[in-house]
Amino acid sequence: MPSGTLKTFQYLGLTFDWTTIISTSMAFVLVLAIVIFLSRKLSIRPGKRQNFLEWTIDFTNRIVKDQIPTAEGSTYRLYIFTLFLFIFVSNQMGLFLQFGSDSAQIKSPTAVPLVTMTMALITLMVARFAGVGKFGYKGYFRNTYLAPIPVLFPINILEQFTNFLTLGLRIYGNIFAGEILLTLISGFALPSDKLSSPLSFILAIPLELAWQAFSILIGSIQAFVFATLTSVYISQMVTKE
């Protein structure tokens, strides 16, 4: 392929997408930089940065406490905090950092279904690890798939599959739709008819700002929902029916 058109590459028989790799890596770097910046020079009398970090940690800890009131909840506080922060940053990236070339782009990682479905799979695996750790393999199977009565086994299997789909597709649908609409508004600002460009550009500015503000709210809500549902699924695995 000619230079500038290669969006994917092969490695060990697997296909990798440059946009997904670059966007996800950038989200990781941003989260790491934010945490390092906020946690510098910690003191007994916290400043604004430390206060914000502590508020965020308290916020995610309350999510865990509300959904996992047992002692197991403290084990997953750091995971929920990291998950919430990564999803929040990933959701906002497409609003401010969406750029690139034909070969690779920077966009919200959560606008890629592979990323959101992978996070959903990790979350459900963590929940199952918690259930096996609490009850053992037999107890986990009985509590998850045979409760409250064994005849519900097929329905419980279907429920686990639908949990996986809805957890990953919900956030993907919201973020992907938001980025598509932003792209449409940007295209409206630069139509092919040059005579109408100034008017279209002026009209597009408030639309762009309004939708960006709304998208920030949606991205924040989706990060909260994902963290909450993760806590709910873990709670279901460690709570005896």
BAFI-3210 file (N, C-alpha, C; in Angstrom, 3 decimals, decimal comma, padded with zeros to 6 digits):
// residues 241
n [1|2|3|4|5|6|7|8|9|10|11|12|13|14|15|16|17|18|19|20|21|22|23|24|25|26|27|28|29|30|31|32|33|34|35|36|37|38|39|40|41|42|43|44|45|46|47|48|49|50|51|52|53|54|55|56|57|58|59|60|61|62|63|64|65|66|67|68|69|70|71|72|73|74|75|76|77|78|79|80|81|82|83|84|85|86|87|88|89|90|91|92|93|94|95|96|97|98|99|100|101|102|103|104|105|106|107|108|109|110|111|112|113|114|115|116|117|118|119|120|121|122|123|124|125|126|127|128|129|130|131|132|133|134|135|136|137|138|139|140|141|142|143|144|145|146|147|148|149|150|151|152|153|154|155|156|157|158|159|160|161|162|163|164|165|166|167|168|169|170|171|172|173|174|175|176|177|178|179|180|181|182|183|184|185|186|187|188|189|190|191|192|193|194|195|196|197|198|199|200|201|202|203|204|205|206|207|208|209|210|211|212|213|214|215|216|217|218|219|220|221|222|223|224|225|226|227|228|229|230|231|232|233|234|235|236|237|238|239|240|241]
n.u [000,849|000,437|002,265|000,748|-001,782|-002,027|-003,788|-003,900|-001,966|-000,210|000,568|001,936|-000,121|-002,346|-004,522|-003,892|-004,967|-003,928|-005,078|-006,605|-004,591|-002,862|-004,638|-005,592|-003,182|-002,448|-004,516|-003,913|-001,416|-002,219|-003,922|-002,062|-000,322|-002,058|-002,691|-000,134|000,479|-001,553|-000,967|001,448|003,652|002,219|000,472|-000,359|-002,023|-003,917|-003,577|-005,195|-004,924|-004,438|-006,774|-008,683|-007,915|-008,312|-011,044|-011,991|-011,157|-012,635|-015,164|-015,291|-014,843|-017,168|-018,972|-018,204|-018,665|-021,423|-022,392|-020,997|-021,155|-019,849|-016,806|-015,207|-015,291|-013,273|-011,105|-011,401|-011,403|-009,283|-009,205|-011,722|-011,463|-009,314|-010,455|-012,694|-011,407|-009,866|-011,848|-013,308|-011,402|-010,871|-013,374|-013,565|-011,542|-012,021|-013,405|-011,656|-009,164|-009,284|-007,811|-005,549|-004,223|-004,698|-003,606|-003,534|-005,375|-006,260|-008,559|-011,476|-010,858|-012,964|-014,826|-014,453|-015,583|-014,196|-012,489|-014,245|-015,706|-013,663|-012,974|-015,359|-015,280|-013,006|-013,938|-016,071|-014,612|-013,029|-015,075|-015,898|-013,570|-013,614|-015,902|-015,162|-013,006|-014,311|-016,278|-015,258|-014,881|-017,111|-019,020|-019,214|-020,273|-022,726|-023,942|-024,065|-025,215|-027,132|-028,838|-031,839|-033,109|-032,376|-033,608|-033,512|-031,146|-030,546|-031,522|-029,933|-027,449|-027,899|-028,292|-025,744|-024,400|-025,824|-025,257|-022,571|-022,690|-024,345|-022,920|-020,553|-021,463|-023,144|-021,634|-019,994|-021,860|-022,893|-020,608|-019,544|-021,674|-021,741|-019,276|-019,667|-021,732|-020,427|-018,575|-020,299|-021,355|-019,036|-018,545|-020,732|-019,959|-018,135|-019,137|-019,560|-020,401|-019,095|-020,152|-021,976|-020,462|-019,423|-021,798|-022,690|-020,523|-020,645|-023,104|-022,500|-020,709|-021,973|-023,506|-021,541|-020,177|-022,244|-022,904|-020,484|-020,317|-022,543|-021,687|-019,516|-020,853|-022,340|-020,215|-019,097|-021,215|-021,404|-018,959|-019,373|-021,593|-020,483|-018,521|-020,200|-021,850|-019,872|-019,162|-021,607|-021,789|-019,597|-020,460|-022,675|-021,384|-020,027|-021,916|-024,109|-026,857]
n.v [-001,197|002,324|004,931|006,486|005,428|003,172|001,732|-000,375|-003,124|-006,225|-008,710|-011,550|-013,014|-011,574|-008,740|-005,340|-002,083|001,146|003,576|002,856|001,874|004,116|006,064|004,835|004,495|007,165|008,023|006,512|007,665|010,300|009,918|008,916|011,135|013,068|012,009|011,933|014,667|015,701|014,436|015,320|016,654|016,041|016,801|017,435|019,595|019,997|021,230|022,813|020,995|018,530|018,373|018,065|015,578|013,943|014,290|013,055|010,415|009,860|010,033|007,838|005,837|005,982|005,039|002,334|001,606|001,951|-000,038|-002,372|-003,228|-004,928|-006,294|-006,931|-004,868|-002,899|-004,007|-003,522|-000,830|000,734|-000,285|000,507|003,273|003,764|002,754|004,451|006,959|006,500|005,945|008,326|010,241|009,118|009,351|012,105|012,775|012,757|015,099|017,204|016,488|015,389|014,492|013,898|011,701|009,935|007,482|007,137|008,187|010,460|009,966|009,467|006,664|005,139|005,358|003,314|000,126|-002,236|-001,529|-000,763|-003,130|-004,807|-003,656|-004,164|-006,957|-007,374|-006,273|-008,055|-010,387|-009,725|-009,548|-012,213|-013,418|-012,345|-013,636|-016,377|-016,284|-015,724|-017,772|-020,114|-022,427|-024,166|-023,042|-020,488|-021,116|-022,236|-020,083|-018,139|-019,203|-021,107|-020,078|-018,229|-020,702|-023,875|-024,250|-021,890|-021,737|-021,530|-018,925|-017,408|-017,781|-016,446|-013,905|-013,176|-012,955|-010,873|-008,831|-008,407|-007,464|-005,135|-003,561|-002,910|-001,894|000,227|002,485|002,792|003,413|005,911|007,634|007,346|008,282|010,934|011,935|011,637|013,475|015,860|015,935|016,267|018,794|020,325|019,956|021,321|023,890|024,410|024,436|023,320|025,358|028,391|030,927|030,769|030,118|031,937|032,573|030,012|029,192|030,931|030,184|027,593|027,746|028,303|025,945|023,960|024,512|024,160|021,454|020,252|020,867|019,425|016,886|016,531|016,289|013,933|012,120|012,125|011,086|008,536|007,419|007,311|005,579|003,217|002,610|002,264|000,086|-001,845|-002,155|-003,141|-005,626|-006,951|-006,998|-008,703|-011,101|-011,610|-011,743|-013,779|-015,474]
n.w [000,000|-000,568|001,069|003,919|003,734|005,197|007,620|009,327|010,709|010,548|012,961|014,272|013,107|013,811|013,430|013,809|014,695|013,924|014,771|017,030|018,731|019,062|020,101|022,460|023,844|024,186|025,854|028,127|028,797|029,334|031,567|033,418|033,565|034,614|037,164|038,326|038,293|039,988|042,374|043,292|045,778|048,212|051,222|054,712|054,945|052,433|049,063|046,196|044,058|045,373|046,865|044,832|043,776|046,021|046,327|044,001|044,474|046,802|045,678|043,862|045,734|047,214|045,351|045,233|047,909|048,156|046,476|047,089|050,017|051,758|053,258|051,116|049,329|049,644|048,396|045,705|045,250|044,161|041,567|040,553|040,746|038,941|036,592|036,271|035,923|033,615|031,675|031,757|030,834|028,311|027,095|026,713|024,986|022,188|021,853|021,988|020,983|018,467|015,676|012,896|010,304|007,166|007,726|010,494|013,375|016,013|018,488|020,561|022,522|023,464|021,499|019,860|019,250|019,880|021,975|024,074|024,417|025,208|027,682|029,014|029,059|030,662|033,061|033,707|034,012|036,214|038,099|038,175|039,107|041,674|042,666|042,582|044,303|046,669|047,121|046,059|043,253|042,897|044,616|043,466|040,915|041,634|042,976|041,012|038,640|039,301|041,141|041,926|041,777|040,276|037,771|036,424|035,109|032,204|031,719|033,418|032,233|029,801|030,827|031,751|029,330|028,064|029,862|029,325|026,658|026,838|028,650|027,287|024,785|025,378|026,274|024,048|021,987|022,814|022,881|020,290|018,717|019,571|018,595|015,860|015,390|016,058|013,992|011,815|012,389|012,184|009,457|008,482|008,980|007,034|004,184|000,732|-000,905|-001,371|-001,023|001,057|003,223|005,324|006,832|007,545|009,047|011,239|012,354|013,057|015,172|017,829|017,907|017,895|020,311|022,161|021,783|022,443|025,165|026,064|025,357|027,038|029,460|028,938|028,545|031,111|032,621|031,478|032,242|034,999|035,075|034,018|035,953|038,159|037,366|037,126|039,816|040,718|039,386|040,512|043,140|042,911|042,490|044,870|046,780|048,486|047,161]
ca.u [000,000|001,212|002,399|-000,358|-003,062|-001,975|-004,464|-003,725|-000,769|-000,303|001,614|001,622|-001,397|-003,418|-004,610|-003,910|-005,373|-003,084|-005,896|-006,938|-003,372|-002,376|-005,614|-005,600|-001,911|-002,497|-005,397|-003,129|-000,413|-002,928|-004,353|-000,856|000,155|-003,001|-002,525|001,170|000,370|-002,410|-000,441|002,745|003,750|001,114|000,706|-001,484|-002,912|-003,926|-003,874|-006,301|-004,711|-004,641|-008,208|-009,408|-007,592|-008,988|-012,486|-012,241|-011,025|-013,816|-016,320|-015,292|-014,977|-018,597|-019,613|-017,912|-019,315|-022,873|-022,736|-020,340|-021,020|-019,077|-015,378|-014,543|-015,311|-012,003|-010,149|-011,625|-011,487|-008,292|-009,620|-012,844|-010,928|-008,554|-011,402|-013,473|-010,564|-009,493|-013,018|-013,634|-010,440|-011,074|-014,614|-013,411|-010,455|-012,542|-013,959|-010,612|-007,921|-009,594|-007,058|-004,718|-004,095|-005,385|-003,011|-003,849|-006,083|-006,451|-009,981|-011,829|-010,759|-014,261|-015,632|-014,094|-016,272|-013,244|-011,971|-015,285|-016,030|-012,546|-013,136|-016,485|-014,807|-012,123|-014,787|-016,785|-013,620|-012,703|-016,213|-015,850|-012,438|-014,075|-016,827|-014,423|-012,220|-015,178|-017,041|-014,680|-015,458|-018,450|-019,910|-019,437|-021,178|-024,050|-024,490|-024,245|-026,004|-028,198|-029,661|-032,352|-033,499|-031,581|-034,298|-033,201|-029,789|-030,430|-031,752|-028,751|-026,410|-028,244|-028,102|-024,317|-024,042|-026,401|-024,489|-021,353|-023,018|-024,857|-021,875|-019,621|-022,089|-023,786|-020,677|-019,564|-022,904|-022,993|-019,419|-019,438|-022,697|-021,327|-018,212|-020,245|-022,465|-019,440|-018,037|-021,324|-021,426|-017,829|-018,765|-021,702|-019,266|-017,331|-019,853|-018,935|-020,798|-018,275|-020,931|-022,684|-019,518|-019,384|-023,007|-022,684|-019,487|-021,155|-024,148|-021,934|-019,946|-022,752|-023,892|-020,359|-019,923|-023,335|-022,800|-019,306|-020,688|-023,428|-020,898|-018,741|-021,788|-022,620|-019,013|-018,962|-022,258|-021,071|-017,877|-020,014|-022,431|-019,616|-017,934|-021,270|-022,229|-018,772|-019,339|-022,801|-021,472|-018,730|-021,305|-023,478|-020,537|-019,542|-023,074|-024,808|-028,290]
ca.v [000,000|003,537|005,566|007,353|004,747|001,964|001,940|-001,563|-003,910|-007,616|-009,193|-012,881|-013,433|-010,710|-007,422|-004,242|-000,805|002,219|004,569|002,333|001,779|005,452|006,743|004,195|004,818|008,562|008,091|005,991|008,667|011,431|009,529|008,851|012,498|013,755|011,499|012,399|016,107|015,974|013,820|015,883|017,472|015,762|017,362|017,343|020,681|019,829|022,343|022,592|019,765|017,386|018,334|017,500|014,155|013,280|014,295|012,012|009,115|009,699|009,821|006,437|004,977|005,947|004,125|000,978|001,382|001,836|-001,265|-003,517|-002,814|-005,899|-006,013|-007,129|-003,639|-002,176|-004,634|-003,088|000,630|001,248|-000,671|001,357|004,626|003,776|002,540|005,673|008,025|006,174|006,100|009,752|010,887|008,578|009,903|013,518|012,990|013,054|016,450|018,225|016,015|014,566|014,914|012,811|011,540|008,750|006,272|007,023|009,331|010,559|010,098|008,815|005,199|004,540|005,393|002,091|-000,956|-003,220|-001,043|-000,822|-004,530|-005,357|-003,196|-004,913|-008,314|-007,312|-006,052|-009,285|-011,341|-009,323|-009,938|-013,668|-013,681|-012,047|-014,686|-017,612|-016,066|-015,707|-019,005|-021,268|-022,662|-024,747|-022,045|-019,439|-021,622|-022,404|-018,775|-017,309|-019,808|-021,995|-019,368|-018,828|-022,092|-024,396|-024,210|-020,614|-021,794|-020,921|-017,479|-016,823|-017,759|-015,359|-012,636|-012,853|-012,529|-009,546|-007,882|-008,116|-006,649|-003,809|-002,784|-002,393|-001,166|001,456|003,594|002,971|004,084|007,319|008,398|007,329|009,185|012,305|012,327|011,757|014,738|016,939|015,951|016,842|020,233|020,913|019,987|022,376|025,176|024,589|023,808|023,448|026,643|029,387|032,109|030,583|029,699|032,792|032,406|028,663|029,145|031,643|029,363|026,349|027,970|027,986|024,541|023,189|024,720|023,555|019,993|019,859|020,900|018,292|015,665|016,411|015,754|012,540|011,342|011,988|010,171|007,183|006,930|006,989|004,391|002,050|002,303|001,767|-001,265|-002,731|-002,444|-003,979|-006,986|-007,543|-007,250|-009,879|-012,297|-011,850|-011,772|-015,072|-015,324]
ca.w [000,000|-000,541|002,376|004,293|003,644|006,006|008,893|010,151|010,443|010,982|013,858|014,784|012,559|014,292|012,796|014,774|014,118|014,439|015,467|018,357|019,537|019,398|020,957|023,777|024,492|024,600|027,020|029,248|029,163|029,940|032,913|034,238|033,781|035,502|038,526|038,825|038,527|041,145|043,596|043,670|046,996|049,131|052,553|055,642|054,529|050,967|048,176|045,273|043,303|046,258|047,193|043,695|043,717|047,139|046,038|042,999|045,137|047,672|044,812|043,411|046,919|047,575|044,401|045,687|049,206|047,958|045,769|047,734|051,411|052,524|053,382|049,828|048,547|049,721|047,485|044,329|045,174|043,224|040,224|040,153|040,556|037,696|035,500|036,101|035,386|032,238|030,807|031,688|029,933|026,974|026,542|026,369|024,021|020,862|021,805|021,946|020,371|017,290|014,508|012,378|008,860|006,666|008,284|011,925|013,913|017,462|018,778|021,826|022,448|023,748|020,278|019,137|019,971|020,389|023,258|025,102|024,684|025,975|029,065|029,580|029,318|031,832|034,233|034,045|034,489|037,584|038,934|038,358|039,995|043,026|043,084|042,839|045,505|047,853|047,337|045,385|041,931|043,007|045,203|042,469|039,881|042,227|043,323|039,822|037,573|039,797|042,126|043,183|041,545|039,153|036,493|035,788|034,567|030,859|031,804|034,044|031,201|028,884|031,541|031,753|027,975|027,815|030,670|028,572|025,492|027,200|029,327|026,298|023,682|025,858|026,243|022,656|021,226|023,205|022,489|018,834|018,175|019,853|017,682|014,518|015,307|016,017|012,640|010,943|012,657|011,589|008,018|008,206|009,052|005,820|003,063|-000,586|-001,482|-000,691|-000,697|002,315|004,255|006,518|007,626|008,102|010,075|012,417|012,963|013,575|016,404|019,038|017,877|018,287|021,738|022,923|021,728|023,200|026,584|026,303|025,238|028,282|030,454|028,591|028,818|032,562|033,075|031,036|033,110|036,268|034,889|033,841|037,260|039,024|036,936|037,498|041,248|040,858|038,958|041,535|044,313|042,640|042,584|046,237|047,673|048,375|046,865]
c.u [000,885|001,239|001,220|-001,705|-003,118|-002,581|-004,266|-002,399|-000,958|000,872|001,152|000,236|-002,583|-003,354|-004,748|-004,207|-004,568|-003,889|-006,224|-005,719|-002,914|-003,331|-005,632|-004,319|-001,898|-003,402|-004,668|-002,120|-001,071|-003,377|-003,161|-000,342|-000,749|-002,804|-001,204|001,112|-000,435|-001,816|000,925|002,632|002,520|001,462|-000,532|-002,511|-002,960|-004,219|-005,006|-006,147|-004,981|-006,101|-009,012|-009,169|-008,325|-010,491|-012,832|-012,155|-012,217|-015,061|-016,401|-015,402|-016,425|-019,368|-019,433|-018,662|-020,816|-023,261|-022,143|-020,117|-020,180|-017,594|-014,649|-014,445|-013,983|-010,963|-010,230|-011,726|-010,507|-008,666|-010,739|-012,367|-010,193|-009,476|-012,195|-012,640|-010,183|-010,667|-013,386|-012,708|-010,650|-012,316|-014,443|-012,380|-010,964|-013,119|-012,891|-009,365|-008,154|-008,894|-006,249|-004,698|-004,866|-004,865|-003,361|-004,489|-006,053|-007,930|-010,244|-011,669|-012,102|-015,240|-015,312|-014,710|-015,328|-012,718|-013,023|-015,673|-014,912|-012,639|-014,286|-016,063|-013,897|-012,935|-015,499|-015,827|-013,191|-013,827|-016,210|-014,675|-012,838|-015,003|-016,126|-013,585|-013,051|-015,797|-016,363|-015,410|-016,890|-019,444|-020,220|-020,438|-022,596|-024,712|-024,832|-025,256|-027,165|-029,088|-030,641|-032,823|-032,767|-032,259|-034,017|-031,804|-029,681|-030,599|-030,543|-027,577|-026,645|-028,007|-026,633|-023,871|-024,585|-025,709|-023,227|-021,639|-023,435|-023,788|-020,924|-020,265|-022,732|-022,826|-020,187|-020,590|-022,986|-021,812|-019,279|-020,446|-022,320|-020,246|-018,733|-020,967|-021,512|-018,823|-019,022|-021,436|-020,214|-017,954|-019,756|-021,034|-018,461|-018,010|-019,117|-019,257|-020,067|-019,072|-021,637|-021,757|-019,493|-020,605|-023,040|-021,669|-019,978|-022,216|-023,582|-021,209|-020,773|-023,212|-022,742|-020,102|-020,992|-023,217|-021,562|-019,604|-021,588|-022,657|-020,021|-019,613|-022,073|-021,418|-018,800|-019,980|-021,918|-019,924|-018,440|-020,833|-021,572|-019,005|-018,984|-021,667|-021,127|-018,877|-020,535|-022,491|-020,548|-019,541|-022,152|-022,664|-020,118|-020,679|-023,836|-026,285|-029,143]
c.v [001,248|004,137|006,484|006,679|003,505|002,239|000,768|-002,232|-005,284|-007,964|-010,505|-013,352|-012,609|-009,356|-006,350|-002,942|000,322|003,248|004,118|002,313|003,160|006,155|006,149|004,505|006,259|008,740|007,601|007,023|009,863|011,113|009,500|010,250|013,257|013,322|011,967|013,885|016,406|015,455|014,351|016,736|017,286|016,275|017,188|018,431|020,683|021,119|021,992|021,281|018,536|017,251|017,697|016,006|013,396|013,239|013,202|010,627|008,853|009,398|008,369|005,471|004,877|005,040|002,686|000,679|001,192|000,496|-002,512|-003,162|-003,755|-005,520|-006,160|-005,837|-002,905|-002,743|-004,036|-001,576|001,206|000,908|000,234|002,784|004,730|003,631|003,808|006,769|007,755|006,382|007,570|010,478|010,419|009,167|011,340|013,751|013,386|014,444|017,501|017,797|015,202|015,139|013,721|012,817|010,311|007,478|006,072|008,305|009,287|010,806|009,457|007,305|004,509|004,686|004,209|000,907|-001,997|-002,820|-001,196|-002,262|-005,217|-004,929|-003,927|-006,333|-008,347|-007,155|-007,332|-010,369|-011,018|-009,731|-011,440|-014,092|-013,428|-013,138|-015,988|-017,471|-016,118|-017,072|-020,261|-021,519|-023,203|-023,739|-020,919|-019,897|-021,737|-021,047|-017,944|-017,889|-020,677|-021,335|-018,450|-020,271|-022,590|-024,280|-022,911|-020,583|-021,194|-019,403|-016,788|-016,769|-016,605|-013,998|-012,224|-012,359|-011,135|-008,473|-007,449|-007,183|-005,236|-002,948|-002,160|-001,516|000,134|002,639|003,855|003,762|005,561|008,141|008,454|008,289|010,648|012,792|012,489|013,095|015,935|017,059|016,579|018,354|020,938|020,994|021,056|023,746|025,470|023,907|024,030|024,778|027,761|030,624|031,991|030,216|030,613|032,615|031,037|028,541|029,803|030,815|028,104|026,535|027,693|026,531|023,648|023,299|024,042|022,035|019,496|019,844|019,723|016,976|015,444|015,814|014,283|011,649|011,110|010,995|008,733|006,595|006,519|005,707|003,139|001,639|001,721|000,347|-002,273|-003,126|-003,351|-005,428|-007,681|-007,894|-008,499|-011,161|-012,625|-011,896|-013,070|-014,808|-015,995]
c.w [000,000|000,833|002,638|004,219|004,523|007,378|009,845|009,820|011,059|011,894|014,472|014,329|013,004|013,602|013,857|014,045|014,760|015,232|016,889|019,262|019,998|020,359|022,365|024,535|024,981|025,814|028,268|029,739|029,845|031,360|033,864|034,561|034,747|036,950|039,119|039,162|039,798|042,454|044,010|044,928|047,888|050,525|053,410|055,341|052,999|050,228|047,230|044,502|044,154|046,647|046,072|043,580|044,820|046,917|045,033|043,621|046,052|046,846|044,349|044,589|047,369|046,625|044,863|046,973|049,053|047,344|046,417|049,201|052,264|052,528|052,058|049,015|048,537|048,756|046,087|044,197|044,158|041,788|039,718|039,908|039,229|036,492|035,217|035,445|033,939|031,287|030,667|030,720|028,499|026,318|026,059|025,275|022,651|020,721|021,567|021,164|019,108|016,063|014,015|010,868|008,426|007,319|009,747|012,406|015,432|017,697|020,132|021,680|022,663|022,585|019,378|019,882|020,548|021,762|024,351|025,429|025,464|027,438|029,750|029,926|030,545|033,103|034,660|034,527|035,911|038,543|039,184|039,231|041,449|043,539|043,401|044,104|046,772|048,142|046,798|044,071|042,020|043,572|044,240|041,418|040,423|042,481|042,087|038,842|038,056|040,839|041,393|043,036|040,300|037,795|035,728|035,167|033,162|030,880|032,415|033,075|030,235|029,542|031,547|030,380|027,676|028,661|029,944|027,399|025,881|027,858|028,314|025,242|024,125|025,739|024,824|021,864|021,535|022,701|020,972|018,207|018,409|018,900|016,250|014,371|015,288|014,622|011,654|011,131|012,062|010,080|007,610|008,205|007,793|004,636|001,754|-001,252|-000,734|-000,294|000,650|003,462|005,474|007,411|008,289|009,225|011,365|013,131|013,611|014,897|017,656|019,074|018,354|019,783|022,591|022,938|022,470|024,699|026,943|026,265|026,463|029,383|030,195|028,890|030,298|033,108|032,689|031,851|034,466|036,166|034,768|035,177|038,204|038,657|037,239|038,966|041,481|040,488|039,957|042,774|044,121|042,803|044,011|047,251|047,443|048,171|047,952]
res [m|p|s|g|t|l|k|t|f|q|y|l|g|l|t|f|d|w|t|t|i|i|s|t|s|m|a|f|v|l|v|l|a|i|v|i|f|l|s|r|k|l|s|i|r|p|g|k|r|q|n|f|l|e|w|t|i|d|f|t|n|r|i|v|k|d|q|i|p|t|a|e|g|s|t|y|r|l|y|i|f|t|l|f|l|f|i|f|v|s|n|q|m|g|l|f|l|q|f|g|s|d|s|a|q|i|k|s|p|t|a|v|p|l|v|t|m|t|m|a|l|i|t|l|m|v|a|r|f|a|g|v|g|k|f|g|y|k|g|y|f|r|n|t|y|l|a|p|i|p|v|l|f|p|i|n|i|l|e|q|f|t|n|f|l|t|l|g|l|r|i|y|g|n|i|f|a|g|e|i|l|l|t|l|i|s|g|f|a|l|p|s|d|k|l|s|s|p|l|s|f|i|l|a|i|p|l|e|l|a|w|q|a|f|s|i|l|i|g|s|i|q|a|f|v|f|a|t|l|t|s|v|y|i|s|q|m|v|t|k|e]
***
